[in-house]
């Protein structure tokens, strides 16, 4: 996986519109195949002490609607007692071939810790319950075979952590893993949290490591 990437904006990156209508219908499936599963940043953390070992679990839920795909994600730091983030995300294909991502918080997140192992625990929830304004909408562009880049849109993602005014998130997904770079900025554009040198780099975990119990 490339260790560094430069965000150039969806409009500059987008090549999905060169695909046939049939191929466009497969874009969502291709993207989800890259980001669902269990990943960690242990290799990066071992090589660079400025980064923690973060663990991400993402599973597809509510399958059946090809026009709108959904996932549940759970994000941990190694050794922590609870996830630092849980969210439901919706993915839809835009007319220009880009993917619009809308993410939502869970009403009672502690109730669903570990649901990535058994999605039946999410049965009481449904897409209809997540129709309100999404947190931090993002756009993704298909920039090559099994390669997607994207991120949040402008300064629309509000954030108050450590005095920030907004959050900027950039991501790159490839066949062997993905990179994610979340940073918080003040209204004046000063970065107040998040990595300065570059994104977290996540590698897919093998089946054995995925079965290792996570602290809860």
Steps between C-alpha positions, in 0.01 A plus 500: 500500500623850427623659819403851396227647287403851404137609504410672173121506528240265359451704183868469412518132586180359360540242224189297576298685234709327233348168605201339333160512680541136595845562646371801694255271677796300630688800644334477841572128523862553404548771762332304779712195423806712579384650831287231665676263736747552785808719465769642728793740488735280707776496236504879482487534880798265537703703251395849614420567868306812406215269395287272718376160396144571391260215420206540263216254449248567221217269392224544243145504636146529361588344167250483219482855361763539224449876489586558867751286689552517876778410744559490874849604613674469833835669565735417789841593632696198615459443874202735538191398694248625242489609135588861427244506220197302383293599201251396237591609146299517179662488154321618186626543144476852359421581136866587433615161627627617837386345826321713759554380857266603778592391854277493807559447873319218678230600752649283776848401377596306813214259429657395171867459592626187325211489250750465216530136609122443480299747293176345626551717807413798280161351405308759703647776283400575140595743220182699568641597838797677345335745262596815692800715407817295484819580687789599275383395152786398271557426132721230350631464146611183324852592387613163367441128513415423863605849607280776650590841641284758673407680816278747676360795309662836576453614860153351540602244765460683831725390787576645845764255627800682651367835386452403135235662282487240224640160403668405175513131409681354199515135397658271245379141456699242305504123462733431794370758747409863544630829639298743709600850608270679747602846624330775699542870416402828661294756311831669415633183340738393777526123549434406863472122488579205276823381336713775348730288284248287314213251519453186703568196279279196556572145385242223491530261794504126443211281613683379812573849630139604436384235744719635780263647762500878520499663841150624589 
